[in-house]
């Protein structure tokens, strides 16, 4: 049987992405993502937010093959909020977000 907290974790991401996330397109596929592009540098808890480096998070099973394309240094364009960004690299330990179920991508404006 799966750990009950795993289902809570997945539900939490879905609720946050539904209420505060954005639809993003990459290679013809739309996924709901968490997009972070602060207007100024700030520190919140142990996280530093750099307005020059937007990030987004997407679920592991969304956008199949995109992580591999990013790691191969292919040009991966992601459109979010009507603007295009290059996916520069997957960040985090073992290139996976701390929750183990999402990828966090460092972006650069196209």
Secondary structure as the mmCIF struct_conf table of DSSP 4:
data_model
#
loop_
_struct_conf.conf_type_id
_struct_conf.id
_struct_conf.beg_label_comp_id
_struct_conf.beg_label_asym_id
_struct_conf.beg_label_seq_id
_struct_conf.end_label_comp_id
_struct_conf.end_label_asym_id
_struct_conf.end_label_seq_id
HELX_RH_AL_P HELX_RH_AL_P1 UNK A 4 UNK A 20
STRN STRN1 UNK A 22 UNK A 26
TURN_TY1_P TURN_TY1_P1 UNK A 27 UNK A 28
STRN STRN2 UNK A 29 UNK A 36
BEND BEND1 UNK A 39 UNK A 40
STRN STRN3 UNK A 42 UNK A 44
TURN_TY1_P TURN_TY1_P2 UNK A 45 UNK A 46
STRN STRN4 UNK A 47 UNK A 49
TURN_TY1_P TURN_TY1_P3 UNK A 51 UNK A 52
BEND BEND2 UNK A 53 UNK A 53
STRN STRN5 UNK A 55 UNK A 59
TURN_TY1_P TURN_TY1_P4 UNK A 60 UNK A 61
BEND BEND3 UNK A 62 UNK A 63
TURN_TY1_P TURN_TY1_P5 UNK A 64 UNK A 65
HELX_RH_AL_P HELX_RH_AL_P2 UNK A 66 UNK A 71
TURN_TY1_P TURN_TY1_P6 UNK A 72 UNK A 73
STRN STRN6 UNK A 77 UNK A 80
TURN_TY1_P TURN_TY1_P7 UNK A 81 UNK A 82
STRN STRN7 UNK A 83 UNK A 91
BEND BEND4 UNK A 92 UNK A 92
HELX_RH_3T_P HELX_RH_3T_P1 UNK A 93 UNK A 95
BEND BEND5 UNK A 96 UNK A 96
TURN_TY1_P TURN_TY1_P8 UNK A 98 UNK A 99
BEND BEND6 UNK A 100 UNK A 101
STRN STRN8 UNK A 102 UNK A 109
#
